[in-house]
């Protein structure tokens, strides 16, 4: 099934995150920067998430952001180029309800992933 999210679609090791974060910036939005390695990768697209406590102090907020990003990636994974993608939260979200935050994160994730898929 092309829309599943197996363990092979995630970054696990710190070295995998480090390689992607040291690479090039692929896309930028109001809340996130998406980074990937400089060299061409083979295999399916893989996802890594960095959601620091500094920008999202509540665990509920951090977990909601990660859940929404995983779902957006899962649905668009088949359209994305091969390689590792790391979404890094770089700005504190505006104070809002959790539902509004999820909508804002999903809209930005869809926009960034669409931009990456077109490249």
N, C-alpha and C positions, 0 to 999 in steps of 0.2 A: 504494500500500500504506500503510495507516494507521500501521504500526509501524516505518517507516524513520526514519532520523535524518539528513536532508539538511543541507546547509550553511545553508539558510534557517531551520533550527530552532535555530541557535546565535547567541549574541551575539559580535560580532567587534570592534567599535570600543570604545575606552575611553569614549567619550561614552555609549554604550549601557549599559555597566556603571555609569557614574556616575549616570545617570538612575534606574536600578533601585535602586542602593544608597542614593540620597538619598530614595527613595520610602518607602513604608510597609513595616513588617515583616509579612509574611503568615503565617508559621508559625515556631515555634521548637522545637527538640529538644535533646537532651543534647549533641550535637556540632555541629549546624548551625542557622543562621538563614537563612530564605528571605525575600528582599526582592523588591519589585516597585515599579514606578512608581506614583505617585499618580493620574495621569490614566488614563482608560479607554483601552485599546489595541485596535487592530483587527488582524486577521491571526491566524495560528496562535501557539500557545505557543512561546516560545523559551527556551533554557537558557544560563546563564552560570555558571561555577564559579570560586570563589576558595578555593584551598587553600594557605595560607601555609606557608612553611618553618618558621616559628616554632612551629606546632602539629604539623607532620608533617615532622621533619627529614630523613628518608630519601626520596629520589626514588622508590624502589619503593613506599613507603607512599602518597605523594601521587598517583602514577599509578594505583595500585589504587583509591584512593578516587574519583578522577575517573572511572575506567572503570565502576565500580559505579553511580555517580550517573547517568552518561549512559545506561546500560542501563535503570535504573529509570524515568528520564524517557521514554526511547524507547517503552517498553511502555505507559506511561500517558498519553502525549501527546495522544491523541485525546479523552480524558476531561477534560483540563485547560482552564480558561478561556483566552481570548486574552490575550496579554501576555507580558512578559519576567519570568523568574524567575532570581534569582541565589542559588545555594546558597553560603554562606560558612561555612567551618569555623571555629568560635570556641573550641573546646576541644581539648586534646590527647587523643587516644584512649588508653585504658588499654593498657599493654603486653600484647600478645597475638600469637598467630601471625597471619600474613597471612590465612589462611582465616577465623579468628574475627573479624578486623577487617572483612573483606568482608561477613560475615553481619550484623555489628552495623550497618555503614553501610547495607546493603540494607534491613534491617528499619526503620531510622529513615527512610530515604528513602521507602519505601513508605508509612509512616505519615504523613509530612508531605505527600506528593503526594496521598494519599487525602483528607486534611483540606482541601487546596486545591481538589480536584475537587468536594468537597461544598459549598464556599462559593458 
